[in-house]
Amino acid sequence: MINQILQVIYLVGDRLIYIYMLLIVVTAFLSWIPPLYNSRFGEILRHITEPFENIVSRFIPPVFGIDFSPVIVLLLCELFRVIFRFILLGI
């Protein structure tokens, strides 16, 4: 019973992290298309993704004008997914 509850918690958490990762990728691609990036849709995506990217940007500034914070956030999300799986499922 407890094992099933932990599996459900893991699946929900894993899917939420995955969706957040997709939003980061979509936001990064939208940044190459200014009309879409500055649209209402782009504004909503930035509102969701920028808080964590700003934290990373404080520690790793852009290099030659290229902001690597989305890539770092994606790597951190993937690391969190692995740790989350290990803690809840033990694999």
N, CA, C and O atoms as a DFTB+ gen file, in Angstrom:
364 C
 N C O
     1  1       0.821      -1.197       0.000
     2  2       0.000       0.000       0.000
     3  2       0.866       1.263       0.000
     4  3       0.674       2.156      -0.825
     5  1       1.820       1.327       0.932
     6  2       2.727       2.485       0.997
     7  2       3.535       2.580      -0.292
     8  3       3.772       3.671      -0.811
     9  1       3.956       1.419      -0.805
    10  2       4.742       1.397      -2.029
    11  2       3.952       1.982      -3.202
    12  3       4.512       2.708      -4.024
    13  1       2.666       1.673      -3.283
    14  2       1.830       2.209      -4.345
    15  2       1.646       3.719      -4.208
    16  3       1.640       4.440      -5.206
    17  1       1.498       4.189      -2.992
    18  2       1.368       5.630      -2.757
    19  2       2.644       6.351      -3.172
    20  3       2.588       7.409      -3.800
    21  1       3.795       5.778      -2.821
    22  2       5.073       6.386      -3.205
    23  2       5.241       6.396      -4.722
    24  3       5.792       7.344      -5.281
    25  1       4.767       5.343      -5.389
    26  2       4.850       5.314      -6.850
    27  2       3.995       6.404      -7.477
    28  3       4.410       7.049      -8.440
    29  1       2.801       6.608      -6.933
    30  2       1.923       7.660      -7.454
    31  2       2.547       9.031      -7.217
    32  3       2.539       9.878      -8.110
    33  1       3.085       9.252      -6.027
    34  2       3.749      10.527      -5.728
    35  2       4.909      10.747      -6.690
    36  3       5.103      11.847      -7.208
    37  1       5.678       9.683      -6.922
    38  2       6.804       9.787      -7.847
    39  2       6.325      10.137      -9.255
    40  3       6.869      11.041      -9.890
    41  1       5.309       9.423      -9.744
    42  2       4.832       9.662     -11.108
    43  2       4.306      11.083     -11.288
    44  3       4.589      11.723     -12.301
    45  1       3.553      11.574     -10.329
    46  2       3.021      12.937     -10.417
    47  2       4.165      13.956     -10.377
    48  3       4.217      14.866     -11.204
    49  1       5.072      13.802      -9.425
    50  2       6.210      14.717      -9.312
    51  2       7.095      14.680     -10.540
    52  3       7.545      15.721     -11.018
    53  1       7.349      13.471     -11.058
    54  2       8.191      13.322     -12.234
    55  2       7.556      13.993     -13.445
    56  3       8.249      14.658     -14.215
    57  1       6.261      13.832     -13.623
    58  2       5.567      14.460     -14.751
    59  2       5.568      15.985     -14.624
    60  3       5.725      16.688     -15.623
    61  1       5.396      16.491     -13.426
    62  2       5.417      17.950     -13.231
    63  2       6.791      18.525     -13.569
    64  3       6.888      19.571     -14.211
    65  1       7.845      17.846     -13.138
    66  2       9.203      18.303     -13.450
    67  2       9.439      18.234     -14.958
    68  3      10.040      19.137     -15.539
    69  1       8.964      17.160     -15.587
    70  2       9.124      17.006     -17.034
    71  2       8.401      18.124     -17.786
    72  3       8.946      18.688     -18.735
    73  1       7.189      18.443     -17.369
    74  2       6.433      19.534     -18.005
    75  2       7.174      20.860     -17.831
    76  3       7.240      21.665     -18.760
    77  1       7.729      21.083     -16.644
    78  2       8.496      22.312     -16.413
    79  2       9.714      22.366     -17.342
    80  3      10.053      23.425     -17.872
    81  1      10.363      21.222     -17.532
    82  2      11.508      21.173     -18.436
    83  2      11.082      21.505     -19.874
    84  3      11.795      22.210     -20.589
    85  1       9.936      21.000     -20.285
    86  2       9.434      21.329     -21.621
    87  2       9.145      22.820     -21.753
    88  3       9.415      23.419     -22.794
    89  1       8.596      23.418     -20.701
    90  2       8.322      24.858     -20.734
    91  2       9.614      25.656     -20.883
    92  3       9.640      26.670     -21.581
    93  1      10.674      25.209     -20.239
    94  2      11.971      25.891     -20.367
    95  2      12.470      25.811     -21.805
    96  3      12.957      26.799     -22.354
    97  1      12.350      24.636     -22.412
    98  2      12.801      24.469     -23.802
    99  2      11.971      25.338     -24.743
   100  3      12.523      25.990     -25.629
   101  1      10.658      25.354     -24.562
   102  2       9.792      26.177     -25.415
   103  2      10.139      27.656     -25.244
   104  3      10.198      28.397     -26.225
   105  1      10.367      28.083     -24.008
   106  2      10.736      29.483     -23.760
   107  2      12.057      29.828     -24.438
   108  3      12.206      30.914     -24.998
   109  1      13.016      28.904     -24.390
   110  2      14.307      29.147     -25.034
   111  2      14.134      29.294     -26.546
   112  3      14.738      30.176     -27.156
   113  1      13.317      28.438     -27.149
   114  2      13.084      28.553     -28.586
   115  2      12.326      29.830     -28.933
   116  3      12.604      30.461     -29.952
   117  1      11.376      30.209     -28.094
   118  2      10.631      31.440     -28.346
   119  2      11.532      32.669     -28.290
   120  3      11.244      33.681     -28.930
   121  1      12.614      32.587     -27.533
   122  2      13.508      33.742     -27.431
   123  2      14.179      34.043     -28.771
   124  3      14.692      35.146     -28.964
   125  1      14.183      33.094     -29.690
   126  2      14.748      33.325     -31.023
   127  2      13.745      33.983     -31.947
   128  3      14.112      34.437     -33.031
   129  1      12.467      34.048     -31.536
   130  2      11.415      34.639     -32.359
   131  2      10.772      35.758     -31.539
   132  3       9.800      35.516     -30.823
   133  1      11.306      36.984     -31.638
   134  2      10.853      38.078     -30.777
   135  2       9.344      38.322     -30.742
   136  3       8.811      38.581     -29.663
   137  1       8.618      38.252     -31.888
   138  2       7.167      38.492     -31.782
   139  2       6.464      37.465     -30.892
   140  3       5.529      37.809     -30.170
   141  1       6.904      36.221     -30.938
   142  2       6.296      35.193     -30.090
   143  2       6.771      35.310     -28.641
   144  3       5.998      35.119     -27.702
   145  1       8.050      35.627     -28.480
   146  2       8.617      35.757     -27.141
   147  2       7.960      36.896     -26.375
   148  3       7.781      36.810     -25.160
   149  1       7.599      37.971     -27.088
   150  2       6.987      39.136     -26.461
   151  2       5.461      39.073     -26.442
   152  3       4.809      40.010     -25.984
   153  1       4.887      37.972     -26.938
   154  2       3.427      37.813     -26.938
   155  2       2.946      37.465     -25.530
   156  3       3.747      37.264     -24.617
   157  1       1.655      37.400     -25.377
   158  2       1.070      37.036     -24.068
   159  2       1.496      35.623     -23.668
   160  3       1.784      35.368     -22.498
   161  1       1.535      34.703     -24.641
   162  2       1.968      33.334     -24.372
   163  2       3.414      33.307     -23.874
   164  3       3.728      32.630     -22.895
   165  1       4.286      34.044     -24.551
   166  2       5.685      34.123     -24.126
   167  2       5.826      34.754     -22.758
   168  3       6.672      34.345     -21.963
   169  1       5.004      35.748     -22.482
   170  2       5.033      36.401     -21.168
   171  2       4.652      35.422     -20.057
   172  3       5.269      35.417     -18.991
   173  1       3.636      34.594     -20.307
   174  2       3.221      33.597     -19.310
   175  2       4.335      32.576     -19.086
   176  3       4.636      32.214     -17.948
   177  1       4.944      32.116     -20.181
   178  2       6.036      31.144     -20.042
   179  2       7.217      31.736     -19.276
   180  3       7.803      31.074     -18.419
   181  1       7.561      32.978     -19.586
   182  2       8.669      33.620     -18.870
   183  2       8.337      33.780     -17.389
   184  3       9.205      33.615     -16.532
   185  1       7.090      34.100     -17.095
   186  2       6.666      34.253     -15.702
   187  2       6.843      32.936     -14.933
   188  3       7.143      32.950     -13.739
   189  1       6.660      31.817     -15.607
   190  2       6.798      30.505     -14.969
   191  2       8.265      30.095     -14.865
   192  3       8.682      29.568     -13.834
   193  1       9.052      30.327     -15.909
   194  2      10.414      29.775     -15.961
   195  2      11.506      30.709     -15.458
   196  3      12.536      30.235     -14.978
   197  1      11.315      32.006     -15.553
   198  2      12.393      32.935     -15.214
   199  2      12.827      32.954     -13.750
   200  3      14.005      33.205     -13.495
   201  1      11.959      32.706     -12.778
   202  2      12.444      32.763     -11.396
   203  2      13.646      31.851     -11.137
   204  3      14.606      32.267     -10.488
   205  1      13.603      30.627     -11.633
   206  2      14.731      29.715     -11.409
   207  2      15.913      30.058     -12.303
   208  3      17.067      29.913     -11.902
   209  1      15.621      30.513     -13.512
   210  2      16.712      30.914     -14.397
   211  2      17.449      32.123     -13.840
   212  3      18.667      32.223     -13.991
   213  1      16.736      33.040     -13.200
   214  2      17.377      34.213     -12.609
   215  2      18.298      33.829     -11.456
   216  3      19.358      34.427     -11.277
   217  1      17.895      32.836     -10.678
   218  2      18.751      32.367      -9.583
   219  2      20.057      31.826     -10.154
   220  3      21.134      32.139      -9.648
   221  1      19.966      31.021     -11.200
   222  2      21.173      30.458     -11.823
   223  2      22.000      31.563     -12.469
   224  3      23.230      31.524     -12.420
   225  1      21.342      32.546     -13.070
   226  2      22.068      33.637     -13.733
   227  2      22.895      34.466     -12.757
   228  3      23.897      35.069     -13.142
   229  1      22.479      34.495     -11.504
   230  2      23.271      35.224     -10.509
   231  2      24.629      34.572     -10.284
   232  3      25.613      35.254     -10.001
   233  1      24.677      33.254     -10.410
   234  2      25.918      32.521     -10.170
   235  2      26.717      32.279     -11.450
   236  3      27.946      32.213     -11.416
   237  1      26.019      32.146     -12.577
   238  2      26.685      31.906     -13.857
   239  2      26.204      32.971     -14.845
   240  3      25.152      32.809     -15.463
   241  1      26.957      34.045     -14.995
   242  2      26.538      35.122     -15.905
   243  2      26.645      34.678     -17.365
   244  3      27.321      33.694     -17.666
   245  1      25.985      35.397     -18.265
   246  2      26.088      35.064     -19.695
   247  2      27.539      35.125     -20.176
   248  3      28.320      35.965     -19.730
   249  1      27.880      34.228     -21.085
   250  2      29.221      34.165     -21.663
   251  2      29.125      34.622     -23.112
   252  3      28.424      34.001     -23.911
   253  1      29.823      35.703     -23.459
   254  2      29.789      36.282     -24.805
   255  2      28.353      36.545     -25.253
   256  3      28.020      36.352     -26.423
   257  1      27.511      36.982     -24.330
   258  2      26.134      37.324     -24.653
   259  2      25.183      36.138     -24.714
   260  3      24.006      36.311     -25.029
   261  1      25.671      34.937     -24.418
   262  2      24.824      33.742     -24.453
   263  2      24.510      33.334     -23.025
   264  3      25.408      33.106     -22.214
   265  1      23.221      33.246     -22.732
   266  2      22.771      32.882     -21.390
   267  2      22.595      31.372     -21.317
   268  3      21.748      30.801     -22.005
   269  1      23.394      30.739     -20.486
   270  2      23.335      29.291     -20.339
   271  2      22.436      28.858     -19.188
   272  3      22.373      27.669     -18.873
   273  1      21.744      29.790     -18.560
   274  2      20.920      29.435     -17.408
   275  2      19.815      28.429     -17.736
   276  3      19.543      27.568     -16.900
   277  1      19.156      28.484     -18.913
   278  2      18.154      27.446     -19.195
   279  2      18.760      26.043     -19.241
   280  3      18.143      25.082     -18.782
   281  1      19.958      25.928     -19.791
   282  2      20.616      24.620     -19.863
   283  2      20.962      24.126     -18.462
   284  3      20.768      22.952     -18.150
   285  1      21.470      25.017     -17.625
   286  2      21.819      24.642     -16.255
   287  2      20.565      24.236     -15.478
   288  3      20.587      23.263     -14.723
   289  1      19.471      24.982     -15.664
   290  2      18.219      24.639     -14.976
   291  2      17.715      23.283     -15.451
   292  3      17.219      22.494     -14.646
   293  1      17.834      23.000     -16.748
   294  2      17.431      21.680     -17.251
   295  2      18.260      20.569     -16.619
   296  3      17.723      19.531     -16.234
   297  1      19.555      20.785     -16.513
   298  2      20.416      19.779     -15.872
   299  2      20.057      19.596     -14.397
   300  3      20.039      18.471     -13.896
   301  1      19.777      20.684     -13.712
   302  2      19.385      20.588     -12.303
   303  2      18.040      19.873     -12.143
   304  3      17.851      19.101     -11.203
   305  1      17.116      20.132     -13.057
   306  2      15.817      19.439     -13.016
   307  2      16.003      17.938     -13.219
   308  3      15.383      17.129     -12.529
   309  1      16.856      17.576     -14.166
   310  2      17.108      16.154     -14.407
   311  2      17.776      15.511     -13.199
   312  3      17.446      14.382     -12.835
   313  1      18.701      16.211     -12.582
   314  2      19.335      15.710     -11.370
   315  2      18.309      15.524     -10.256
   316  3      18.336      14.526      -9.535
   317  1      17.405      16.492     -10.122
   318  2      16.364      16.392      -9.108
   319  2      15.441      15.215      -9.394
   320  3      14.997      14.547      -8.460
   321  1      15.141      14.946     -10.665
   322  2      14.305      13.789     -11.022
   323  2      14.969      12.488     -10.585
   324  3      14.305      11.595     -10.059
   325  1      16.268      12.380     -10.801
   326  2      16.995      11.167     -10.420
   327  2      17.006      11.011      -8.901
   328  3      16.759       9.919      -8.389
   329  1      17.289      12.082      -8.188
   330  2      17.314      12.027      -6.715
   331  2      15.921      11.719      -6.181
   332  3      15.777      10.933      -5.245
   333  1      14.901      12.326      -6.764
   334  2      13.511      12.109      -6.370
   335  2      13.138      10.631      -6.533
   336  3      12.513      10.035      -5.656
   337  1      13.536      10.051      -7.679
   338  2      13.256       8.630      -7.925
   339  2      13.980       7.762      -6.905
   340  3      13.399       6.821      -6.365
   341  1      15.238       8.073      -6.641
   342  2      16.024       7.267      -5.705
   343  2      15.431       7.321      -4.300
   344  3      15.344       6.295      -3.625
   345  1      15.024       8.507      -3.856
   346  2      14.480       8.656      -2.499
   347  2      13.153       7.917      -2.363
   348  3      12.932       7.202      -1.386
   349  1      12.262       8.095      -3.358
   350  2      10.924       7.515      -3.239
   351  2      10.868       6.038      -3.611
   352  3      10.148       5.272      -2.971
   353  1      11.612       5.626      -4.633
   354  2      11.501       4.260      -5.108
   355  2      12.710       3.402      -4.806
   356  3      12.630       2.175      -4.876
   357  1      13.805       4.010      -4.477
   358  2      15.007       3.261      -4.157
   359  2      15.709       2.672      -5.374
   360  3      16.494       1.733      -5.240
   361  1      15.428       3.227      -6.593
   362  2      16.123       2.755      -7.794
   363  2      16.783       3.896      -8.514
   364  3      17.416       3.689      -9.549
